[in-house]
């Protein structure tokens, strides 16, 4: 068995705005594992500024994996536990090596029979840009949209109010993602305002790491709170359980590239279901390679909620797509 990797820079068609800043490009690494004339491909989608494994020795560890690809997977997993995106890239490449074609998890999804329902994502920007995106998603037939908030709350709140005037919660499910953009007191006010608008949920209202404040918000909130960045960097299974025990969120958001891939996501799902905590899966600006693997994984988990999967359409230089979107339904191309 042999392995090699190459770096790839994805270029945004239009800069993506979040409360952490504006994104113009996205660095990623493609891992290829070959054996007996077969090849498996995976994506190590490090997210600079957010990933737990955004470290100076990232490529060094990726090269280490290539040099030691013959080792048993459990030994590799132990070595890569602090590099969740590299481990996820390895998981993908091994699955693809075994399944062939563009397959990771063969299912009715990969046969093109059954789609995954996704939410439409609205990026931050000025009011006109956000409204333009919203109208586009509504025209496409989305029944669930997610808005990034936390930069200019007054304008963002005005947009949400307008949307709710036009569309009741029975017609349009609205989710918001603050990316930790508020402090605790601001968050309390925002939660009340969102409840008046019958918002489905808010992701990460305050910055990760403020466990007592987040636990207090989750205990008192009038709308569901979903943990996102809060899960990043929690590696040990018992530490994951302690975090959920402490905060008791209504939902958790699973980004496989950031939380240890398939095995890491499976652990969070098992713990969440043990505690009656809801969950859904979200991509994190992967290329079409990683997105394909995440979509196939998402389908086999059988969660009926709209999932937070991208469509690969954000970048000018993405790889050939394996997925196609019809309205809010994401299909595998066959």
C-alpha positions in Angstrom: 0.0 0.0 0.0 1.3 3.5 -0.9 0.0 7.0 -0.2 0.7 10.5 -1.4 -0.9 13.9 -1.0 -1.1 17.2 -2.8 -2.2 20.6 -1.7 -5.1 22.4 -3.4 -6.3 26.0 -3.0 -10.0 26.5 -3.6 -11.0 30.0 -4.8 -14.4 31.5 -3.8 -16.6 32.8 -6.5 -17.6 35.5 -4.1 -16.0 36.1 -0.7 -17.9 34.3 2.1 -18.8 36.4 5.1 -18.9 35.0 8.6 -18.6 36.6 12.1 -15.0 35.5 12.0 -14.2 37.4 8.9 -14.4 37.2 5.1 -13.1 34.1 3.3 -11.5 34.5 -0.2 -9.9 31.1 -0.6 -9.8 27.7 1.2 -6.7 25.5 1.5 -7.2 21.7 1.4 -5.2 18.5 0.9 -6.1 15.5 -1.3 -4.9 12.1 -0.1 -4.5 9.2 -2.5 -3.9 5.6 -1.3 -3.1 2.9 -3.8 -2.9 -0.9 -3.5 -2.8 -3.7 -6.1 -3.7 -1.3 -9.0 -6.6 0.3 -7.1 -6.8 3.8 -5.8 -8.7 5.5 -3.0 -9.1 9.2 -2.6 -9.9 11.3 0.4 -9.8 15.0 1.4 -7.9 16.3 4.4 -9.9 19.5 4.7 -8.0 21.6 7.3 -9.9 24.8 8.1 -7.4 27.5 8.9 -8.3 29.6 12.0 -11.0 27.1 13.1 -9.6 23.5 12.9 -8.1 22.0 16.0 -5.3 20.7 13.7 -4.5 24.1 12.2 -0.8 23.7 13.2 2.6 24.5 11.7 3.4 20.7 11.5 0.2 19.8 9.6 1.9 18.9 6.4 4.6 17.1 8.3 2.0 14.9 9.9 0.4 14.3 6.5 3.7 13.2 5.2 4.2 11.0 8.2 0.9 9.2 7.4 2.0 8.6 3.8 5.3 7.2 5.1 3.6 4.9 7.5 0.5 4.0 5.5 1.2 0.2 6.1 0.5 0.5 9.8 -2.7 -0.8 11.3 -5.5 1.7 11.3 -5.8 1.7 15.1 -2.1 2.7 15.4 -2.6 5.4 12.8 -5.8 6.7 14.6 -3.8 7.0 17.9 -1.1 9.0 16.1 -3.6 11.2 14.3 -6.0 11.9 17.1 -5.0 15.5 17.2 -5.3 15.8 13.4 -9.0 15.2 12.8 -9.1 16.3 9.2 -6.1 14.1 8.3 -7.8 11.1 10.0 -11.0 11.8 8.1 -9.1 12.0 4.8 -7.6 8.6 5.6 -11.0 7.1 6.5 -12.3 8.4 3.1 -9.4 7.1 1.1 -9.6 3.6 2.7 -13.3 3.4 2.1 -13.0 4.5 -1.5 -10.1 2.1 -2.0 -12.4 -0.8 -0.9 -15.6 0.4 -2.7 -14.1 1.8 -5.9 -15.6 4.4 -8.3 -16.8 7.4 -6.4 -18.2 5.3 -3.6 -17.6 5.5 0.2 -20.9 4.2 1.6 -23.0 2.4 -1.1 -26.7 2.9 -0.6 -29.9 4.0 -2.3 -28.4 7.5 -2.3 -25.4 6.3 -4.4 -27.8 4.5 -6.7 -29.4 7.9 -7.4 -32.7 6.7 -6.0 -33.0 8.7 -2.8 -31.8 12.2 -2.0 -30.7 14.0 1.1 -32.7 17.1 2.1 -30.5 20.1 2.8 -30.9 23.6 4.1 -30.0 26.7 2.0 -27.1 28.7 3.4 -27.2 32.5 3.4 -23.8 34.2 3.7 -23.3 37.5 5.6 -23.0 40.7 3.6 -25.0 43.9 3.2 -28.8 43.7 3.4 -29.2 43.7 -0.4 -26.8 40.8 -0.9 -28.4 38.7 1.9 -31.9 39.4 0.5 -30.7 38.4 -3.0 -29.4 35.1 -1.7 -32.6 34.5 0.3 -34.8 35.1 -2.7 -32.6 32.8 -4.8 -33.0 30.0 -2.3 -36.8 30.5 -2.1 -37.1 30.5 -5.9 -35.2 27.2 -5.9 -37.7 25.6 -3.6 -35.9 25.5 -0.2 -38.1 25.1 2.8 -35.3 25.5 5.3 -32.7 28.2 5.2 -29.8 29.1 7.5 -28.5 32.6 7.9 -25.1 33.6 9.3 -25.6 36.3 11.9 -23.5 38.2 14.5 -21.9 41.0 12.6 -24.7 43.6 12.2 -27.5 42.2 14.4 -29.8 45.2 13.8 -29.8 44.6 10.0 -29.9 40.9 10.4 -32.9 41.1 12.7 -34.7 43.3 10.3 -34.2 40.7 7.5 -35.5 37.9 9.7 -38.5 40.0 10.7 -39.3 40.7 7.0 -38.9 37.0 6.1 -41.2 35.9 8.9 -43.9 38.4 7.8 -43.9 36.8 4.4 -43.5 33.2 5.4 -44.8 31.5 8.6 -42.8 28.8 10.4 -45.1 26.2 8.8 -43.8 27.2 5.3 -40.2 28.2 6.0 -37.9 26.9 8.7 -35.3 29.5 9.7 -32.1 28.6 11.4 -29.4 31.0 12.4 -25.6 30.6 13.0 -23.9 33.1 15.2 -20.4 31.5 15.1 -19.9 32.8 18.6 -20.7 36.4 17.6 -22.4 37.5 20.8 -21.5 37.8 24.5 -23.7 36.2 27.1 -25.9 39.2 27.8 -26.3 40.0 24.1 -27.2 36.4 23.5 -30.0 36.5 26.0 -31.6 39.4 24.2 -31.1 37.9 20.8 -32.6 34.6 21.9 -35.8 36.3 23.0 -36.0 38.2 19.8 -35.5 35.0 17.8 -38.2 33.2 19.8 -40.7 35.9 18.8 -39.9 35.1 15.2 -40.3 31.3 15.7 -36.7 30.6 14.7 -35.9 26.9 14.6 -32.5 27.1 16.3 -29.3 29.1 16.8 -25.9 27.7 16.4 -23.1 28.7 18.8 -24.5 32.0 20.1 -21.4 32.7 22.2 -17.7 31.7 21.7 -16.7 28.1 22.5 -15.1 27.4 25.8 -17.4 29.4 28.0 -19.1 26.3 29.4 -20.9 27.8 32.4 -22.4 30.6 30.3 -23.4 28.2 27.5 -25.0 25.8 30.1 -26.9 28.8 31.6 -28.1 29.9 28.1 -29.2 26.3 27.2 -31.1 25.9 30.4 -33.0 29.1 30.0 -33.3 29.6 26.2 -36.7 30.1 24.6 -35.4 28.5 21.4 -33.1 25.5 20.8 -29.4 26.1 20.9 -27.0 24.0 18.8 -23.3 23.5 19.7 -20.9 23.7 16.8 -17.4 25.1 17.5 -17.9 23.8 21.1 -17.2 20.3 19.9 -13.9 21.0 18.2 -10.9 19.7 20.0 -12.8 17.4 22.3 -11.1 14.0 21.5 -11.7 11.7 24.4 -15.0 9.9 24.5 -15.6 10.6 28.2 -14.7 14.2 27.7 -17.4 14.4 25.0 -19.9 12.9 27.4 -18.9 15.4 30.2 -19.3 18.3 27.8 -22.9 17.3 26.9 -23.7 16.5 30.5 -22.5 20.0 31.5 -24.1 22.1 28.8 -27.2 20.0 28.0 -27.7 21.6 24.5 -30.8 21.0 22.5 -28.8 20.1 19.4 -25.2 19.4 18.3 -23.8 20.1 14.8 -21.4 17.5 13.3 -18.7 18.6 10.9 -16.7 15.4 10.3 -13.6 17.3 9.0 -13.4 19.2 12.4 -14.4 16.5 14.9 -12.5 13.3 13.9 -14.2 12.1 10.7 -16.6 9.2 10.6 -15.5 7.6 13.9 -15.6 10.9 15.7 -19.0 11.8 14.4 -20.4 8.3 15.3 -19.2 8.9 18.9 -20.9 12.2 19.2 -24.1 10.8 17.7 -24.2 7.9 20.1 -23.7 10.2 23.1 -26.3 12.7 21.8 -28.9 10.0 21.3 -28.2 8.6 24.8 -29.1 12.1 26.2 -32.0 12.8 23.8 -30.0 15.6 22.2 -30.8 16.3 18.5 -28.1 16.5 15.8 -27.5 17.1 12.2 -24.5 17.0 9.9 -22.8 19.9 8.2 -20.0 20.2 5.7 -17.2 22.7 6.3 -16.2 24.1 2.9 -14.7 20.9 1.6 -14.1 20.4 -2.1 -16.4 18.2 -4.1 -14.3 15.2 -3.0 -14.9 15.6 0.7 -18.4 16.8 0.2 -19.3 13.6 -1.7 -18.0 11.4 1.2 -19.9 13.5 3.8 -23.1 13.3 1.8 -22.8 9.5 1.5 -22.1 9.2 5.2 -25.0 11.6 6.0 -27.5 9.5 4.1 -26.7 6.2 5.9 -27.3 8.0 9.3 -31.0 8.3 8.4 -31.7 11.7 10.0 -34.9 13.1 8.5 -34.0 16.8 9.3 -32.7 19.1 6.6 -28.9 18.6 6.7 -26.3 21.4 6.4 -24.5 20.1 3.3 -22.9 22.3 0.7 -23.4 21.8 -3.0 -19.8 22.5 -4.2 -21.0 25.6 -6.0 -19.0 28.2 -3.9 -15.7 27.8 -5.7 -14.5 28.6 -9.2 -12.0 25.8 -9.4 -13.7 22.9 -7.7 -13.2 19.2 -8.8 -15.8 17.6 -11.0 -19.0 17.3 -9.0 -20.4 13.9 -7.9 -23.6 15.5 -6.6 -26.4 17.5 -8.1 -29.1 19.6 -6.6 -32.8 19.7 -7.5 -34.4 22.3 -5.4 -33.5 21.4 -1.8 -32.8 17.7 -2.7 -29.2 16.6 -3.0 -28.7 13.6 -5.3 -25.7 11.5 -6.2 -24.9 11.6 -9.9 -25.2 8.2 -11.6 
